[in-house]
Amino acid sequence: MTIIDDHGRLEPPLAADEVTMLLSFLDYQRATLEWKTRGLDANGLRASLAPTAMTLGGLLKHLAWVEDYWFSRCLHGNEPAAPWDAVDWRADSDWEWHSAAEDSPEYLRTLWADAVNRSRDLVADALAHGGLDREIAPRGSDDRGASLRWILVHMIEEYARHNGHADLLREAVDGETGE
């Protein structure tokens, strides 16, 4: 049975195979970020809440980068694509957070949505060629044994943590609350 909540999020199934469960929870977390940023203008996406400089626009751009980093670069070994390929990460390791204030809401939403769509395709390819046990592309000694399963669990954690930030930021912007 498919259940869509009051915010348009597809509820994860109560029982399913491992792949379906992991992908459902990741998509639920993605949908939560979409909901928390939905309808905001540039000022809303740029608003911060002391003592942090974090913004909802920064969250969208950061999570777009995280999607591309883990599913394209780490899992498949692809070189960074635009806009990540032109960033001097040594000069500003938090570039995506800082530069988001210069971006329009449409750009940030499209950047993030496109990254999510690419990730879905890359995950489908990895599942067809190795499944959850598929190891990431070799990058260094730190990554021995990391698998698609690990990336999916990490991404659920990454979104859940940042969605907690998004809850607070959205409430500060316009008072909207919710899980």
Helices and strands as residue ranges (DSSP letters): H 18-37, H 42-46, H 56-67, I 68-74, H 75-76, G 84-86, H 95-99, G 100-102, H 105-128, G 131-133, G 141-143, H 148-174
